[in-house]
Amino acid sequence: MRDRLIEKLRLPRGPAALAIMAAVLPPLPAAAAQRLLADALPPGHPSCHALVLSAAQRTEPERRVTNIAVERTKGDIAAERKWGAREQFDDTPVVSATLRVRFRGDPVTHSARLACIAGDEGSLICTTPACVGGEIRLGSEGVGALALSIGGKLKSGRFIRHYIHLDESCEGRTSGPLVLEQETDDRPFSLAPAPKEACR
């Protein structure tokens, strides 16, 4: 293709042609640049991150969440490739994943499909396409690890709590929507790289 373009434009060949083309051709699309959290969520490769809790933390009576995980499967990788092939806008998703949550006293694992866009301060903002409203943020927590926040701080420093719908419950459940909310403090959940079994 490059040689055909050089011939068509009657450009000189060799280094001079490459210099001219570099000056006139547009830069690579944003998708080709380094993606946010690429060390933890490597493009083109499945991943699993699970909550890190000590035995003592798991027995804390005020702790509602006993397990939480974020998984990217081959299906998610295919979705990310499809999104990456499109023209990129601020609201174009870059990461696809599934959030899975276990609550104290509940034997069922609840889940939410996530579509994540690039946010500020190096984080991803994730929503569930099945239900309007609600979001979580994924940030870096050291090499390969994730910090999952539900809500965030304003510039004033005040923390705003948020939520995300689970099981596509939205408003359709007789008992009301099932949501994941921040625990009693505003600390993010720490998720470490884990084998895929830990995400099921």
N, C-alpha and C positions, 0 to 999 in steps of 0.2 A: 504493500500500500504506500509506504514512504517513497519508494522508487518511482511509482506511478505518479505521485504528487509532484516529485522533483521534475519528472519529464514533462508533465502537463504545464507546470509553471515556468519551464525552461530555466530552472535554477542550476547553479554550478553544483557538481558532485563533490563528495568528500567532506572534510570538516567545515568548509564554508557553508555548505547546504544545511548541515545540522545546526549551525549557529543561527542561520536565517529562520529555520523552522521553529527553533526554540523560542525565538522572539515573537513569532506571529501566531503560533498555535496556542489555544487556551490551556490553562493548567489542568491537571488531573482532577476528576470530580472529588467531592468531599468524601465519598465512600472509600476512596483509595487511601485517604489519610488514616493515621492511627486512630482507632476507635476508642472511645471512653471505656475504661476498665478492661482493656484488652488482655491484661495479664491474668485477670480473674475469669473473664468471659471471652476466651479466645475465639476470634472469628473462624468459622468453619469447623469447629470442634465442640462436641457436647460437653456439658459441665454439670457438676452437682456441688452445692454448698449447703451445709446443715448447721443448725444452731449448736453452739458450744456452751453447755451448762455443766457445772459440777453437780455431784450428787446432792450436796447441800442446797444448791440453787433450785434443783428440781423439786425439793420438798417444801420450799417456801410457800406458806399458805396463801399469800397475796398474789402469787404468780399464776396467771391464768393459762398462759401458753407454755406447754411442756415440750413441744418440738415444732420447728419451723424449717423449711427447706426451699431452695430455689433450684429448679432443674431445667436444663436446656437439652433437648433430645435432637435426633436427626430431623424430625419434623420442624423443630424450631430453627435449625440451621438452614433448612430449605426456605422457610419464611424470611429469614434474615437476608439470604441471597436475593430473593425476589424483591424485597424492599430496597436493597442496595443497588439493584439495576434500574430503579426509578430515579427521576429527577428529585434531588434532595431539597426538602423544605424544613422549616423549624419543627413542624409536627410530624415529620416522616419517622416512623419507628425504626430503630436500629438494632434492638434486642428483643427476641421473643423468648418467653420462659413460662414455667408453671410454678406457682407458689403453692406449697402444701403446709397445712397447719394442723397441729393436734392440741386440743384443749384439755385441761384437767377434768377428769371424770367423764370424758366423752371418748368412746372407743373408735369413733369415726374420724378418718383423715379428711379434712376439708381442703378445697383447692380453689384457685383462681388462675385463669389464663392471663398472662401479662404481655402488654405491648409497651416498650420503653423508648422514650425519646431522650435526646441529649439535653441535660439540664445545666444549671449553673454550678460553678465551683467543682467541676469534675464529677458530677453525679448524674445518674439516670433517673428520670421521672417515669414511673410505671403506673399504668391504669389497666383496668380490665375492660375490654371492648364490650362485654356482655351487659355491663351495668354502668349507667352514667353517674359520674360523681365518685369521689374517692381516689386516693393515690398513695403510693409508697415511693420512697427514694432508695436507690442503691448507690453506695459510695465505696471508696477504697478503705480497707482495714488491714494494711500491711500487704506483703507480697502474696498475691493470689486469693486473699480473703475479702469478704464483703461486709459492709455495715448496712443493715436494713433499718431505715427510719420511717415511722408513720407520723407524718407531720414534720415540722421544722421550725427554726427560729427566724423571727423577723429581724430587720436591721437593728431594732431597739433591743434585741436580745430576748424578747418574750417568745416563749414556745407555743406554737399553734398545734393542737392535736388534730389528727386526721383519722382516716379509716380506709378500708378497702373491702368491697363485697366479696364473699366466698360462696362457692357452689352456685354461682349465677342467681343468687337469691333475690337481688334487687328489692322490689316491693311485693313480690309474688307469694311469699310465705305467710301463712295465717298467723304465725307467731312473730312476724316481722323479719326484716333482712338479717342475715347472719354476716357479721362483719368482724374483721380483725382490727383492733384498736391498740394504741400505745399502752404499755403496761403502766404501773403506778409512777414511774419516773420517765424522764425524757431521753434516757440513754438508748442508743440504737441496739438492735439485736446483732450480735456478732456471729457471722456465718463463715465457717472454715471449709476449704476444699474437702470433699468426701467422696467415697465410692458411690456409684449410682444407686446401690441398695439403700443408702441412707436417705435418699430422696423419694422413696416409694412408701 
